[in-house]
């Protein structure tokens, strides 16, 4: 029979503890909130009263409901008042010594069947539990901030936690209206373990001046649909908190990718902690404010300042999904487009796909029939490279094979007019290798569109060591003309988005491979806990496991970073022909 948790204690009424107490009281439970002294109790009570008053103001809670909620919470400065609790949730500061001391005291005060839970986000629940005589009844219950709003709770089982305790806590979390996931006891659990490796990688990328803060954050928002860019998210979390979590993870994993980037320590030492201090990676109008204001980096000279070349007609080489989408984007933006294919029927078939796409936009009321007809009329099919002689910008979008792309660039070098810009849409190959096939390396640049090109806003503009400044400025201007958000980076594997995204996806596969958590729980944790549009395994199956493996191998071969080595499980699935949705089987099986 499942345990009945009717009276719940909360130790620590800071931001998290107060939020947890509010969640419990909202669900009709009797709550006893404990703090070290009356001043701390007053602060905790103030948190809850302010939060619930705000909920009333937003129409999410009635006045009478608020009064009943507040009436269910009793405050104390004596842990002995928790003696009758069925469950006690500890939410004191993230110190192992402090938490161990709280658990040792609770062990003596509470009944032998009382379940003790820690809200730690990164410390070992096992190490906390051994300070009691009941480690089998100790679990982690990691709420996310703000607790009244965030749905995810990570339920952490140690190697000695009794299975029925885990089951009862999972049922309890569901009754709170939250989404539980169960995992083993490892630093960072699911969400933080995957999130903070990615955030740390982003800091290193910025630290190396590979990309500006604005472009880095824009790349992940527009390229992956993330709710916030990594640097803005670190400012929200707090750089000191992030450093602490990364340091804890590194000491458990010894994974160099978890070793906090030196820049984090420097910024913390300088007092740049993020929003709470008024300045972190960005500058805010006041401590605690979310409003970003201009600073020295905002005013810094842009990579796109300077003269631009005239672009009136654009060539697109290729007839695949990307080439067709790119041709449509340019034509919608008012450019004359020459779509070059190996055969006229292929070119006309691609233009037919553009016609269908435009027709859907007309049906949905997004453009008029006249505009659709005018857009289609701007695209001209071609078979010979000579037909691209009068274009000002030529975008190559053929198969992702270096030899194929180099052959195209060599052919373009023969026919393109002097001053024409040659661009490649490669997502992972070195742009300079394409440029080397020409006698005009300064005119070659990367323009990495995202799929589907008609929908995705991001274009990564990739400069090689030879790319001329006016080429970069021109491509930037063209992107803005067609309604895209250009971001700038250097010519190295993965550029911005793939270099940040695929190590994170690989970490998720490694986590699954270690039987640390299920694919469903990992996907749920990242969607519900971090607000990502897709979980890592959903995304891998959509991208294609073979494509993902190829990108991960490229990253590993470029950076020689042990943590980038593709997880064996991913390699085995590809070998077995489980490539994701396109084959009907990947990390999951698909029907229809």
NORLINVEN-V855261 format. One record per backbone hydrogen bond with DSSP energy under -1.0 kcal/mol. NH is the residue of the N-H (numbers start at 1). CO is the residue of the C=O. E is the energy in kcal/mol with one decimal. If there is no record, write none. Layout:
nh = {NH:NH}
co = {CO:CO}
e = {E:E}
//
This chain:
nh = {8:9:10:11:12:18:19:20:21:22:23:24:25:26:27:28:29:30:31:32:33:34:35:41:42:43:44:45:46:47:48:49:50:51:52:53:54:55:56:57:58:59:60:66:67:68:69:70:71:72:73:74:76:81:82:83:85:86:87:88:89:90:91:95:99:100:101:102:103:104:105:106:107:109:110:114:115:116:117:118:119:128:129:130:131:132:137:138:139:140:141:142:143:149:150:153:154:155:156:157:162:166:167:168:169:170:171:172:173:174:175:176:177:178:179:181:183:184:186:189:192:193:194:195:196:198:199:200:201:202:203:204:205:206:207:208:209:210:216:217:218:219:220:221:222:223:226:233:234:235:236:237:238:239:242:243:244:245:246:247:248:249:250:251:252:253:254:258:259:264:266:267:268:269:270:271:272:273:274:275:277:278:279:280:284:285:288:289:293:299:305:314:315:316:317:318:324:325:326:327:328:329:330:331:332:333:334:335:336:337:338:339:340:341:347:348:349:350:351:352:353:354:355:356:357:358:359:360:361:362:363:364:365:366:372:373:374:375:376:377:378:379:380:382:387:388:389:391:392:393:394:395:396:397:401:405:406:407:408:409:410:411:412:413:415:416:420:421:422:423:424:425:435:436:437:438:443:444:445:446:447:448:449:455:456:459:460:461:462:463:468:472:473:474:475:476:477:478:479:480:481:482:483:484:485:487:489:492:495:499:500:501:502:505:506:507:508:509:510:511:512:513:514:515:516:522:523:524:525:526:527:528:529:532:539:540:541:542:543:544:545:548:549:550:551:552:553:554:555:556:557:558:559:560:564:565:571:572:573:574:575:576:577:578:579:580:581:583:586:590}
co = {30:87:32:89:34:14:15:16:17:18:19:20:21:22:23:25:24:6:72:8:74:10:76:37:38:39:40:41:42:43:44:45:46:47:48:49:50:51:52:53:54:56:55:62:63:64:65:66:67:69:70:31:33:78:79:80:82:7:7:115:9:117:11:93:95:96:97:98:99:100:101:102:103:105:106:111:86:137:88:139:90:124:125:126:128:129:134:135:116:156:118:154:141:146:146:179:142:181:140:183:136:162:163:164:165:166:167:168:169:170:171:172:174:173:151:153:155:516:184:186:188:188:190:191:192:194:195:196:197:198:199:200:201:202:203:204:206:205:212:213:214:215:216:217:218:219:220:229:230:231:232:233:234:273:238:239:240:241:242:243:244:245:246:247:248:249:250:255:256:261:262:263:264:265:266:268:267:271:279:235:274:275:274:282:278:291:275:286:283:295:302:336:393:338:395:340:320:321:322:323:324:325:326:327:328:329:331:330:312:378:314:380:316:382:343:344:345:346:347:348:349:350:351:352:353:354:355:356:357:358:359:360:362:361:368:369:370:371:372:373:375:376:337:339:384:385:386:388:313:313:421:315:423:317:399:401:402:403:404:405:406:407:408:409:411:412:417:392:443:394:445:396:431:432:434:435:440:441:422:462:424:460:447:452:452:485:448:487:446:489:442:468:469:470:471:472:473:474:475:476:477:478:480:479:457:459:461:490:492:494:496:497:498:501:502:503:504:505:506:507:508:509:510:512:511:518:519:520:521:522:523:524:525:526:535:536:537:538:539:540:579:544:545:546:547:548:549:550:551:552:553:554:555:556:561:562:567:568:569:570:571:572:574:573:577:585:541:580:588:584}
e = {-2.7:-2.7:-2.7:-2.4:-3.0:-2.9:-1.6:-2.6:-2.5:-2.2:-2.2:-2.4:-2.4:-2.4:-1.1:-1.8:-1.8:-2.1:-2.7:-2.0:-3.1:-3.1:-2.0:-2.1:-2.5:-2.0:-2.5:-2.9:-2.2:-2.2:-2.0:-2.7:-2.6:-2.5:-2.5:-2.0:-2.1:-1.7:-1.9:-2.4:-1.6:-1.7:-2.6:-2.5:-2.2:-2.2:-2.6:-2.8:-1.7:-1.3:-1.2:-3.0:-2.3:-1.9:-2.3:-1.5:-2.0:-2.7:-1.2:-2.3:-3.2:-3.2:-3.6:-2.6:-2.6:-2.8:-2.0:-2.2:-2.5:-2.3:-2.0:-2.7:-2.2:-1.6:-2.8:-1.5:-2.0:-2.2:-3.1:-2.0:-2.4:-1.4:-2.8:-1.7:-1.4:-1.6:-2.7:-1.3:-2.0:-2.1:-3.1:-2.8:-1.1:-1.5:-2.9:-2.1:-2.0:-3.4:-2.1:-2.7:-2.9:-1.7:-2.4:-2.4:-2.4:-2.5:-2.3:-2.1:-2.7:-2.0:-1.9:-1.2:-1.6:-1.9:-3.1:-1.8:-2.2:-1.4:-1.2:-2.8:-1.0:-1.6:-2.2:-3.1:-2.6:-1.2:-2.4:-2.5:-1.9:-2.0:-2.1:-2.1:-2.0:-2.1:-3.1:-1.9:-1.8:-1.9:-2.5:-2.3:-2.3:-2.4:-1.3:-1.7:-3.1:-2.1:-1.8:-2.2:-2.1:-2.0:-1.7:-2.7:-2.7:-2.3:-2.4:-2.3:-2.1:-2.3:-2.7:-2.8:-2.2:-2.5:-2.8:-2.2:-1.2:-3.0:-3.2:-2.5:-1.1:-1.7:-2.0:-2.6:-2.4:-2.5:-1.6:-1.7:-2.9:-1.3:-2.2:-1.9:-1.2:-1.1:-1.2:-3.2:-2.9:-2.0:-3.5:-2.2:-2.9:-1.7:-1.4:-3.2:-3.0:-2.7:-2.6:-2.4:-2.6:-2.2:-2.8:-2.4:-2.0:-2.3:-2.4:-2.3:-2.8:-1.5:-1.6:-2.2:-1.6:-2.9:-2.4:-2.6:-2.9:-2.7:-1.9:-2.7:-2.0:-2.1:-2.1:-1.9:-1.6:-1.8:-2.4:-2.2:-2.3:-2.8:-2.3:-1.8:-1.6:-2.0:-2.3:-2.1:-1.4:-2.8:-2.2:-2.4:-2.3:-2.5:-2.5:-2.0:-1.0:-1.5:-2.9:-2.0:-1.2:-2.3:-1.9:-1.7:-3.0:-1.1:-2.9:-3.2:-3.2:-2.8:-2.4:-2.3:-2.9:-1.8:-1.8:-2.6:-2.4:-1.9:-2.6:-2.2:-1.0:-3.1:-2.0:-2.4:-2.2:-3.2:-1.7:-1.9:-2.3:-2.1:-1.3:-2.0:-2.0:-1.4:-2.0:-2.7:-3.2:-2.8:-1.1:-1.5:-2.8:-1.8:-2.1:-3.6:-1.9:-2.3:-2.7:-1.5:-2.4:-1.9:-2.4:-2.3:-2.0:-2.4:-2.5:-2.1:-2.1:-1.8:-1.4:-2.9:-3.6:-2.2:-1.9:-1.4:-2.3:-1.4:-1.5:-3.2:-2.0:-2.1:-2.5:-2.3:-1.7:-1.8:-2.3:-2.2:-2.2:-2.8:-1.5:-2.0:-1.9:-2.5:-2.6:-2.5:-2.6:-1.9:-2.1:-3.1:-1.6:-1.9:-2.5:-2.3:-2.0:-1.6:-3.0:-2.4:-2.4:-2.6:-2.4:-2.1:-2.1:-2.5:-2.5:-2.0:-2.5:-2.5:-2.7:-1.7:-2.7:-2.6:-2.3:-1.5:-1.6:-2.6:-2.2:-2.1:-2.4:-2.0:-1.5:-2.5:-1.3:-2.6:-2.1:-1.3:-2.5:-3.4}
//
